[in-house]
Every structure is written in C-alpha cells, then in structure tokens.
Amino acid sequence: MKIAYFECFSGISGDMCLSALVDAGVPLPQLEKELKKIPVRGYHLTAKRAKRADLAATKIEVVFRKGLSNPARTFTDVREIIRASSLSQEIKKKGLQIFERLFRAEAKVHGISAQKVHLHELGAVDCIADIFGTLIGLSLLGIEQVRSSPINLGSGSIETEHGILPVPAPATIEILRDVPVYSTGMPYELTTPTGAVIIKELASEFAGMPLMETTRTGTGAGGRDLGRWPNVLRVFIGNLLSREVHRTTPADSSDTMITVIETNIDDMNPQLFEYVMEKLFRAGALDVFLTQILMKKGRPGIKLSVLCRKAQRNTLSALILKETSSIGVRFYEMERITLERTIKNMDTEFGKIRVKFSRFGGEVLKATPEYEDCKKIARKLGVPLMHIIKKVP
C-alpha cells in the first residue's frame, strides 16, 4: 500500500500541506491544470525555495489578481462551486466533506448556524486552492492511505476578524477532537483550522511513523520564519510494509498492547459486513474479523471484533455505531506477541511479487506471498491463482 505520512512536529496548515506535496514531486503545472477544473478565477500559484532554521523547503503561495473583491462565501456557495467543477467524483466528495467539517466547526465555536458562517472571498479561494490542491496532489502521487503524527498546536494568541483568540484557535481544537495533540510552548499558531481539517479528514491514524519503505520526501515551509525552530511540515511517501510496526519484544512491553472493540449484531443484512470491514481497515484498524454466535432466545448473530491501537478506539467505535445496526460497543486492552515482519519484492517467473517474511530471533519461520499481488497476476495472465501461489519461492 502506498502511503503518505505527515510529520506535524511544527503543526500543519493548508499551504504547508500543498507545499510539502509539491516538494515531494507533484508537478506544479499539472496541479494548476487540475485546479482550473474548479470554477474559481483570479488567482495563480507560485513556488519558491525557502529556508526554515537552515532547512531547505518549498513555499507555495496563492497570488491574487489585483482588485479582486468578491462577496464573502457561505457553505452553500462553496458547495455549488465544488459541484460545478469537473474534478473526479471522489475528489469532489472528499473536498465537500472537508469544507462541511470546517464550516460546522466554525459555526459551533461562534454559536451560529453553519449556513450563516462565511469565509471572506480571498480566504475562501485560499482554502479551495489549499484543500483541493492537497487532494489532487495526493491523487497524482497515487497515495492510497494518509497517516499522521500527533499534532503540535502552538500557544499564545492570534488576532482575527473576530478579535483576539487563544491558540489553538477554537475551531482548530473543535476539529481535532479525539486526535492526539500537544504543545511545545512555541508562542505562535502552528496549526490552522484549514490544516487541521485537512489532516483530520484524510488521516486514518495519528501515531508514530509506521514500518514503511520511503521512496521520496517533501518539506513544506510554514509562513513564518521562527529562527532556530524548523517551521516546516514533512511528508514521507512510500510503501507500507505491514499494518503496524511488528517487533519481537518482551511480553510486558507497551508495544504489545492493543485495544479490542466488539459488538454483537443479529439484525443487519450480512452483505453490509464487507463494506463495514473495508471502512474499518481504511480508518486504521489492525484487524477485523467476524464470529458466529448464538444470542438470547436462540437467535443466531455475528460478533464483530476490531483490533486497533488505543488512539484509534473512539474513531473506530464511532464508525461501527454509524455504519452498523449496533447500539453499543465494548472494548478492552489485550497483550500480544508478534513475529518481526518484513516485506520484499521478489523476482518470479510471473514478475515481481511481494513476499512477507516472518522472523523470530533473526530466523525466518514463514514466507508468504502477498495475496493481492498474486490475484492481480492471475487475472492478468489467466493462470490459476493456486498455481501462482505455489510457484512463488
């Protein structure tokens, strides 16, 4: 799986996201070509090199045409702009979800309805460019999953159109509910509402860097030079080697602790389980499985079990309650021991196939070909799947 891991040690903003992706290899001309599919005019993007605490980075800026002064835009306005665009349905849907979360957060903290919240025209165009530029950039890089570190928020206060507000801004902290956040005490706004809503909507988990094979990196510069503090957002692009970092560690190590979420279901169409399981995996579940059970009054049912990290418990529990007929879940902590796992691309008579090696104390105990790779080759060549699996060394 090709993933993008965002390292938010100096926070995150919309322009930092876009800058990091361009620095990682997204072609700016192609990005601008895609953005022109959105019926918003009067701006263009510029890219320049910048330094933050002696780190080289890319800085993308949205440059507006002189005299641009259209009315402020509401969520209804932005929604119509998105719907009128010729972007792919997937990007339009995701962009609409991001903007809806942003407007709802602003409405809640200011005590008004979401329909009354507005973005000043320049701010609206800026958000559209940053949000859709990020979505387009991830698509151009072929990213299948986004992950993130915990997020540094900053501290202090900022001056806005609403007056002086504390840092993190109320909308930022509303958006980042159930997300691991912290502050190093840096007296600046490191994470903006736009950056917060992008990473909240896109990231499947917020934790340390997973076991991955990095193929490229990108560094996006923040708007402010903070002296010796490297005000940058880094993104690591590469292949996920396993669903989590697997290490041979003692049984009392915290790395062996996982959370188990369970619920019993006896009144849902079984066809829906495949869809729910897929969404749970995409949201960061380590494993999902079903067990047939016999419930009260002799009714047959299904126990849905989800393995995850503790930080993902609330997100995955909410997904289960939303996507299934369950009216409650239970969860508990559990220890486990796992073999160390690595994945290598192996040359075979059918082409390259990923093989998972499981080790204990350095000794390889198991070698298993990646099922999805074998399945794709079987379909392409018309060869029995079992034959391909047996032939892989």
C-alpha positions in Angstrom: 0.0 0.0 0.0 1.4 3.4 -1.0 1.0 5.8 1.9 1.8 9.5 2.8 3.0 10.1 6.4 2.8 13.7 7.6 5.1 14.7 10.3 3.4 17.6 12.2 6.1 18.4 14.8 5.7 22.1 13.8 1.9 21.9 13.2 0.1 22.0 9.9 -1.6 24.5 7.6 -3.2 24.2 4.2 -0.4 25.9 2.4 2.2 23.7 4.2 0.3 20.6 3.0 0.4 21.8 -0.6 4.0 22.9 -0.4 5.2 19.6 1.1 3.4 17.6 -1.7 4.9 19.8 -4.4 8.3 19.4 -2.8 7.7 15.6 -2.9 7.3 15.7 -6.6 3.8 16.8 -7.6 4.3 18.8 -10.8 3.0 22.4 -10.3 1.8 22.8 -13.9 -0.3 19.6 -13.7 -1.6 20.7 -10.3 -2.7 24.1 -11.6 -4.3 22.4 -14.7 -6.4 20.3 -12.4 -7.3 23.2 -10.1 -8.7 25.1 -13.2 -11.5 22.5 -13.3 -12.9 24.4 -10.3 -14.9 27.5 -11.5 -12.9 30.0 -9.4 -10.7 32.5 -11.1 -8.5 35.5 -10.2 -5.5 33.6 -8.7 -2.5 31.5 -9.6 0.1 29.5 -7.6 3.8 30.4 -7.2 6.5 28.1 -5.9 9.7 29.3 -4.4 12.5 27.9 -2.3 12.7 28.9 1.3 14.8 28.1 4.4 13.4 27.5 7.9 16.1 27.1 10.6 18.6 26.2 7.8 16.3 23.5 6.3 15.5 23.9 2.6 11.8 23.7 1.8 9.2 24.7 -0.8 6.8 27.5 -0.2 3.6 27.6 -2.3 1.7 30.9 -2.3 -1.7 31.7 -3.7 -1.3 35.0 -5.6 -4.5 37.0 -6.3 -5.2 39.3 -9.1 -5.2 43.0 -8.1 -8.6 44.4 -7.3 -10.2 41.0 -6.6 -13.0 41.7 -4.1 -15.9 39.4 -4.5 -18.5 38.9 -1.7 -17.9 36.5 1.2 -18.8 32.9 0.6 -21.0 30.6 2.7 -21.0 26.8 2.7 -23.8 26.9 0.2 -21.7 29.0 -2.1 -18.7 26.7 -1.7 -20.8 23.6 -2.2 -22.2 24.9 -5.5 -18.6 25.7 -6.7 -17.5 22.2 -5.9 -20.5 20.6 -7.6 -20.0 22.7 -10.7 -16.3 21.6 -11.0 -15.2 18.9 -13.4 -13.0 17.2 -10.9 -13.4 13.4 -10.3 -16.4 12.5 -8.1 -14.1 11.0 -5.5 -12.1 14.3 -5.1 -15.3 16.4 -5.1 -16.9 14.2 -2.4 -13.8 14.4 -0.2 -13.5 18.1 -0.7 -17.1 18.7 0.2 -16.7 16.6 3.4 -13.6 18.7 4.4 -15.4 22.0 3.8 -18.5 20.8 5.7 -16.4 19.8 8.7 -14.7 23.2 8.6 -17.9 25.2 8.4 -19.6 23.2 11.1 -16.6 23.7 13.5 -16.7 27.5 12.9 -20.4 27.6 13.4 -20.2 25.7 16.7 -17.5 27.8 18.3 -19.2 31.0 17.3 -22.7 29.9 18.3 -24.3 30.4 14.9 -25.8 28.1 12.2 -23.5 26.6 9.6 -25.4 28.4 6.9 -24.5 31.8 8.5 -20.8 31.1 8.6 -18.9 32.8 5.8 -15.3 33.0 4.5 -14.1 36.2 3.1 -13.6 35.8 -0.7 -9.8 35.8 -0.6 -9.9 33.4 2.3 -12.4 31.2 0.5 -10.2 31.0 -2.6 -7.2 30.3 -0.5 -9.0 27.4 1.2 -10.2 26.0 -2.1 -6.7 26.1 -3.5 -5.1 24.5 -0.4 -7.7 21.8 0.2 -8.2 20.7 -3.4 -4.6 21.2 -4.2 -3.8 18.7 -1.4 -6.4 16.2 -2.6 -5.2 16.5 -6.2 -1.6 16.2 -5.2 -2.2 13.0 -3.2 -4.1 11.6 -6.2 -1.3 12.5 -8.6 1.2 10.7 -6.3 -1.0 7.6 -6.2 -1.5 7.7 -2.4 -3.8 5.0 -1.1 -3.7 6.0 2.6 -2.7 9.0 4.7 -1.3 8.8 8.2 -0.1 11.5 10.6 2.0 12.1 13.7 0.4 13.7 16.7 0.0 17.4 16.1 1.8 20.3 17.6 -0.7 23.2 18.1 1.5 26.1 19.3 0.4 28.5 22.0 -0.3 32.2 22.7 -2.9 34.2 20.9 -3.8 35.5 17.4 -5.6 38.5 16.0 -8.5 37.6 13.7 -11.6 39.2 12.2 -13.4 38.1 15.4 -10.9 39.8 17.6 -8.1 38.2 19.8 -8.4 34.5 20.0 -6.3 32.0 22.0 -4.1 29.4 20.3 -5.1 26.8 19.4 -8.0 28.7 17.7 -11.4 27.4 18.9 -12.2 26.0 15.5 -8.9 24.1 15.3 -9.4 22.3 18.6 -13.0 21.6 17.8 -11.9 19.9 14.5 -9.2 18.0 16.2 -11.4 16.3 18.8 -10.2 12.7 19.5 -6.9 13.4 17.8 -3.6 13.3 19.8 -2.3 16.9 20.1 0.3 18.7 22.2 2.2 22.0 22.5 5.9 22.6 22.9 5.1 26.1 24.1 6.1 27.8 20.9 4.2 31.2 21.2 2.7 31.0 17.7 -0.3 29.4 15.9 1.4 26.3 14.4 -1.8 24.5 13.4 -4.5 26.4 11.5 -8.2 25.4 11.1 -7.6 24.6 7.4 -4.5 22.4 8.1 -6.5 20.7 11.0 -9.5 19.9 8.9 -7.4 18.5 6.0 -5.4 16.1 8.2 -8.4 15.2 10.4 -10.5 14.2 7.3 -7.7 12.4 5.5 -5.6 10.6 8.1 -6.5 7.1 9.1 -4.4 7.3 12.3 -2.3 9.6 14.3 0.8 7.8 15.7 4.5 7.3 15.1 5.9 6.5 11.7 4.8 3.1 10.6 7.1 0.5 9.1 7.5 1.8 5.6 9.8 1.8 2.7 10.3 5.5 1.9 10.6 6.4 -1.8 10.5 10.2 -1.6 10.1 13.0 0.9 8.8 16.6 0.8 9.3 19.6 3.0 6.8 22.4 3.1 7.7 25.8 4.6 5.4 27.5 7.1 4.6 31.1 6.6 6.6 32.4 9.5 10.4 32.0 10.0 10.8 31.1 13.6 14.6 31.4 13.9 16.2 28.3 15.1 12.9 26.4 15.1 12.4 24.5 11.8 8.8 25.7 10.9 8.2 23.0 8.3 5.8 20.1 7.5 7.5 17.0 6.2 5.7 14.3 4.2 7.2 10.8 3.7 5.9 8.9 0.6 6.5 5.2 0.4 5.2 1.7 0.7 3.6 0.4 3.9 5.4 -2.8 4.7 2.9 -4.0 7.3 -0.3 -2.8 9.0 1.8 -1.8 12.1 5.4 -1.9 13.4 6.0 -5.5 14.3 8.9 -6.3 16.6 10.0 -9.2 18.8 9.7 -7.5 22.2 9.2 -8.8 25.7 5.6 -9.5 26.7 5.5 -6.6 29.2 6.4 -4.0 26.5 3.9 -1.4 25.8 4.3 -2.2 22.1 2.4 -5.4 22.6 -0.7 -3.7 24.0 -3.7 -3.4 21.7 -7.4 -2.5 22.1 -10.1 -4.9 21.1 -13.5 -3.4 20.2 -16.5 -5.8 20.0 -20.2 -5.7 19.3 -22.9 -8.4 18.8 -25.2 -8.0 15.8 -28.3 -10.0 14.9 -30.5 -7.6 12.9 -28.3 -6.4 10.0 -28.1 -7.5 6.3 -24.9 -9.7 6.2 -24.0 -8.1 2.8 -23.1 -4.9 4.7 -20.3 -6.5 6.7 -17.9 -6.5 3.8 -18.4 -2.7 3.4 -18.0 -2.1 7.1 -14.8 -4.1 7.3 -13.3 -2.2 4.4 -14.1 1.1 6.1 -12.6 -0.1 9.4 -9.4 -1.1 7.7 -9.2 2.2 5.8 -9.7 4.0 9.1 -6.7 2.3 10.7 -7.9 -1.0 12.2 -5.1 -3.5 12.6 -7.5 -6.4 12.0 -11.2 -7.0 11.7 -13.0 -10.4 11.9 -16.5 -11.9 12.3 -17.5 -14.8 14.6 -20.8 -16.7 14.5 -22.5 -16.7 17.9 -25.9 -17.7 19.4 -27.6 -14.9 21.2 -30.5 -14.7 23.6 -33.7 -16.6 22.7 -31.7 -18.8 20.4 -31.2 -16.1 17.7 -28.1 -16.5 15.5 -25.8 -13.5 15.4 -22.4 -12.2 14.5 -19.7 -10.8 16.8 -17.8 -8.1 15.1 -14.2 -7.8 16.5 -11.8 -5.0 15.7 -8.1 -4.8 16.8 -6.6 -1.3 16.9 -4.3 1.0 18.8 -5.8 2.8 21.8 -5.6 6.1 20.0 -8.0 4.8 17.3 -10.6 3.4 19.7 -13.0 6.3 19.7 -12.8 6.8 15.9 -13.4 3.2 15.1 -16.2 2.8 17.7 -18.0 5.8 16.2 -17.6 4.2 12.8 -19.2 0.9 14.0 -22.1 2.7 15.6 -22.7 4.8 12.4 -22.3 2.1 9.8 -24.0 -0.9 11.5 -27.2 -1.6 13.4 -25.3 -1.9 16.7 -26.5 0.4 19.5 -23.3 -0.1 21.7 -19.8 -1.5 21.7 -17.5 -2.8 24.3 -13.7 -2.6 24.4 -10.8 -3.8 26.5 -7.0 -3.9 26.4 -5.1 -7.0 25.5 -1.4 -8.1 25.3 0.0 -9.9 22.4 3.3 -11.2 20.9 4.1 -10.9 17.2 6.8 -12.1 15.0 9.0 -9.5 13.3 7.8 -9.0 9.7 9.4 -7.6 6.6 8.2 -7.5 3.0 10.4 -7.8 0.0 9.8 -7.6 -3.7 10.8 -11.0 -5.2 11.5 -11.7 -8.9 9.4 -14.7 -10.1 8.6 -16.2 -13.5 5.4 -14.1 -13.3 7.1 -10.8 -12.5 7.7 -9.1 -9.2 5.6 -10.3 -6.2 5.8 -9.1 -2.6 6.7 -11.8 -0.1 6.2 -11.4 3.6 8.9 -12.9 5.8 8.2 -13.6 9.5 11.2 -13.9 11.8 11.9 -14.9 15.4 15.3 -14.0 16.8 16.6 -13.3 13.2 15.5 -16.8 11.9 12.9 -16.8 9.1 10.0 -19.0 10.2 7.5 -18.3 7.5 7.5 -16.8 4.0 4.1 -15.9 2.4 3.4 -14.3 -1.0 1.2 -11.2 -1.0 -2.3 -12.5 -1.9 -3.4 -9.3 -3.7 -0.2 -9.4 -5.9 -0.9 -13.0 -6.9 -4.5 -12.3 -7.5 -3.7 -9.4 -9.9 -1.3 -11.6 -11.9 -3.7 -14.5 -12.0 -6.4 -12.2 -13.6 -3.9 -10.6 -16.0 -2.4 -13.9 -17.2 -5.4 -16.2 -16.9 -3.4 -18.5 -14.7 -5.0 -20.4 -11.7 -4.3 -18.4 -8.5 -3.3 -21.5 -6.6 -0.6 -22.3 -9.2 0.9 -18.8 -8.8 1.0 -19.0 -5.0 2.7 -22.4 -5.1 5.3 -21.2 -7.6 6.4 -18.2 -5.5 9.7 -19.2 -3.7 
